[in-house]
Amino acid sequence: MKICCCIKQVPGTTEVKINPETNTLVREGVETQINPFDLYALEEAVRTKERMTAAGDPSTVTVITMGPPQAEDALREAISLGADDSILLSDRAFAGSDTWCTSYVLAMALTKIQPDLAFCGMQAIDGDTGQVGPGIAIHMSQAQVAYVAEIKEIDSKKATVKRLIEDGYEVCEIKLPAVMTVVKEINEPRTPSLRGKMAAKKAEITKWGAADIDAPAEKCGLMGSPTQVVRIMTPPCRGGGDTYEGEGPELADKLYDVLKSMEVV
């Protein structure tokens, strides 16, 4: 089985800067880390590789990220955690991509690779949209399942998974090839082994630009993004509010009167 995992390098600090011209994050020179949710996706990709290989289906994991040259560090860390190969999607044409364009670029790369299964974290901590994984599936016209908490059964043609929903869990079957986004309940990410660290240090990172994945410039970056940040502002501080003292029943009556005056009740 050919498995891919999409990861994102995110700021590892709250001290971020915004480009005043594009209103996008300045990522160069900023402390970074692999998006924490993507570590669960990577761990599940590696576990699936081990599971399928043990069942007689030799499998590999290719990890992919889109970002500036420094994102190579995230790919090497992914290799130390069990990935076999890595691809860095880096091109000035990709700069400023929103979630739609990001999922498009990743989908074009995955189309070139043709994996049986692609994993993503449920969301990134810098954007918190949760849109890229499903967006990849849409661009590739593939089946998708989000918020996967357990892969119960899997073979080369289908998988049975348990996914998190608002009031519990749902068990469903999905045909492969497919895209999955996972939640942190699915596993506990491993720590890199000495062998993994050595492999990461020697690994050759494949680098692809827009031309390598046949992605037209007008569909990438700010040019191809249907959503853009127009203005950034700090919200005003809230007022101090009102304080009431007294016994429980008395305070309950007072709160009811206040809410009633506000026409809330």
C-alpha positions in Angstrom: 0.0 0.0 0.0 1.2 3.5 -0.9 0.5 5.9 2.0 0.9 9.6 2.2 0.7 12.0 5.1 0.3 15.8 4.7 1.8 17.9 7.4 2.2 21.6 8.1 5.0 23.5 9.7 3.5 26.1 12.1 4.9 28.8 14.3 6.2 27.4 17.6 5.7 30.7 19.3 3.0 33.3 19.9 5.4 36.1 18.8 4.3 36.1 15.2 4.6 38.9 12.6 2.2 39.9 9.8 3.3 41.0 6.4 1.6 44.5 6.1 1.3 44.2 2.3 -0.3 40.7 2.1 -1.7 40.3 5.6 -0.2 36.9 5.8 2.1 35.3 8.4 5.8 36.0 8.1 7.2 32.5 8.5 10.9 33.1 7.6 13.1 33.3 10.7 10.3 32.2 13.1 10.6 29.3 15.5 8.6 26.5 14.1 7.3 23.0 14.8 5.2 20.3 13.1 1.5 21.1 13.6 0.7 18.9 16.7 -2.5 17.4 15.2 -0.4 16.3 12.2 1.9 14.2 14.5 -1.2 12.0 15.2 -1.8 11.7 11.4 1.9 10.7 10.8 1.8 8.2 13.6 -1.3 6.6 12.2 0.2 6.5 8.7 3.3 4.7 10.1 1.2 2.3 12.1 -0.9 1.6 9.0 2.3 0.9 7.1 3.5 -1.5 9.7 0.1 -3.2 9.9 -0.2 -3.7 6.1 3.4 -4.9 5.8 2.9 -7.4 8.6 -0.2 -8.6 6.7 1.9 -9.3 3.5 1.3 -6.0 1.7 4.7 -4.1 1.8 3.9 -0.5 2.3 5.6 2.9 2.4 4.8 6.4 3.9 5.6 9.5 2.0 5.2 12.8 3.9 4.4 16.0 2.1 4.4 19.6 3.2 4.0 23.0 1.4 6.0 25.9 2.6 9.3 27.8 2.5 12.7 26.1 2.3 12.9 25.9 6.1 10.0 23.5 6.1 12.6 20.9 5.2 13.2 20.6 9.0 9.7 19.3 9.5 10.1 16.7 6.8 13.4 15.4 8.4 11.6 15.2 11.8 8.8 13.2 10.1 11.4 10.8 8.6 12.9 10.3 12.1 9.4 9.3 13.2 9.0 6.6 10.6 8.2 8.1 7.2 10.2 6.6 4.3 10.2 9.5 1.8 9.4 13.2 1.8 8.4 15.9 -0.6 8.7 19.7 -0.1 6.3 21.8 -2.2 8.1 25.1 -2.3 7.5 27.8 -4.9 7.0 31.6 -4.7 3.8 30.9 -6.6 2.4 29.2 -3.5 2.9 32.1 -1.2 -0.2 33.5 0.4 -2.4 30.5 -0.4 -5.6 30.2 1.5 -7.1 26.8 2.5 -8.6 26.3 -0.9 -5.3 26.9 -2.8 -3.3 24.9 -0.2 -5.6 21.9 -0.6 -5.4 22.3 -4.4 -1.5 22.3 -4.4 -1.4 19.3 -2.1 -4.0 17.5 -4.2 -2.0 18.1 -7.4 1.1 16.6 -5.7 -0.9 13.6 -4.4 -2.4 13.1 -7.9 1.2 12.7 -9.2 2.0 10.2 -6.4 -1.4 8.3 -6.6 -1.5 7.0 -3.0 -4.0 4.4 -1.8 -4.5 6.4 1.4 -3.7 10.0 2.5 -3.7 11.1 6.1 -4.1 14.7 7.5 -4.4 16.1 11.0 -7.9 17.4 11.8 -6.8 21.0 11.7 -3.8 23.3 12.1 -3.2 25.3 15.2 -2.4 28.5 13.3 -5.6 28.5 11.1 -7.9 26.1 13.0 -10.1 25.8 9.9 -10.1 22.0 9.4 -10.7 22.5 5.7 -7.5 21.3 4.0 -8.0 17.6 4.4 -11.6 17.6 3.0 -10.4 20.1 0.4 -7.8 17.7 -0.9 -10.5 15.0 -1.2 -12.7 17.4 -3.2 -10.0 18.4 -5.6 -9.1 14.7 -6.2 -12.7 13.5 -6.3 -11.9 10.9 -3.7 -13.8 9.5 -0.7 -13.1 11.2 2.6 -13.8 10.6 6.3 -13.0 13.2 8.9 -12.3 13.0 12.7 -11.2 9.4 12.6 -10.6 8.1 16.1 -9.8 4.5 15.2 -9.1 2.4 12.1 -10.8 -0.9 13.0 -10.1 -2.8 9.8 -8.2 -2.0 6.6 -7.1 -3.8 3.4 -6.1 -2.7 0.0 -9.6 -1.9 -1.1 -11.5 -0.5 1.9 -11.3 0.5 5.5 -13.7 0.5 8.5 -13.2 3.4 10.8 -14.7 4.9 14.0 -15.1 8.6 13.7 -15.8 11.2 16.3 -19.1 13.1 16.1 -20.8 15.6 18.4 -22.7 13.1 20.6 -20.5 10.0 20.3 -18.9 7.9 17.6 -19.9 6.6 14.2 -18.6 3.5 12.5 -18.4 3.7 8.7 -16.8 1.9 5.8 -14.9 3.8 3.1 -13.5 2.6 -0.2 -9.9 3.3 -1.1 -8.2 5.4 -2.4 -9.4 7.9 0.2 -8.4 10.8 2.4 -8.7 10.7 6.2 -8.3 13.4 8.9 -7.6 12.1 12.4 -8.2 13.3 15.9 -5.7 13.0 18.8 -7.7 10.2 20.4 -6.5 7.8 17.7 -3.0 7.1 19.1 0.0 8.3 21.0 2.8 9.6 18.7 6.1 7.9 19.2 9.5 9.6 19.9 12.2 9.4 17.3 14.7 6.5 17.6 18.4 6.8 17.1 18.1 5.0 13.8 15.3 7.3 12.7 17.4 10.4 13.6 20.3 9.0 11.5 18.0 8.3 8.6 16.6 11.8 8.8 20.0 13.4 8.8 21.0 11.5 5.6 17.7 11.7 3.8 17.4 13.5 0.4 14.3 15.8 0.4 12.5 15.8 -3.0 11.5 19.4 -3.9 8.7 20.2 -6.3 7.5 23.5 -7.6 4.3 24.5 -9.4 5.7 23.2 -12.7 6.5 19.8 -11.3 2.9 19.2 -10.3 1.3 20.9 -13.3 -0.3 23.6 -11.1 -1.1 26.8 -13.0 0.2 29.9 -11.3 -3.3 31.5 -11.5 -4.7 28.7 -9.3 -2.0 29.1 -6.6 -1.0 31.6 -4.0 -2.8 34.9 -3.5 -3.8 35.0 -7.2 -5.8 31.8 -6.9 -7.2 32.3 -3.4 -10.9 33.1 -3.2 -10.5 34.2 0.4 -8.1 36.9 1.5 -7.4 38.8 4.8 -8.4 42.4 4.1 -7.7 43.9 7.5 -6.2 42.8 10.8 -7.1 44.5 14.1 -6.9 43.9 17.8 -10.4 43.6 19.4 -11.2 46.2 22.1 -11.0 45.0 25.7 -14.2 44.1 27.4 -15.6 46.2 30.3 -15.4 45.2 33.9 -19.0 44.1 34.2 -21.1 44.1 37.4 -20.5 42.3 40.7 -23.2 41.1 43.0 -22.8 39.7 46.5 -25.2 37.8 48.7 -26.7 34.3 49.3 -27.5 31.9 46.6 -31.4 32.4 46.4 -30.9 36.1 46.6 -28.3 36.2 43.8 -30.5 33.9 41.7 -33.4 36.3 41.9 -31.1 39.2 41.1 -29.7 37.5 38.1 -33.2 36.7 36.8 -34.2 40.3 37.2 -31.1 41.5 35.3 -31.6 39.0 32.4 -35.3 39.9 32.3 -34.4 43.6 32.0 -32.2 42.6 29.1 -35.0 40.7 27.5 -33.0 37.5 27.6 -35.6 35.6 29.5 
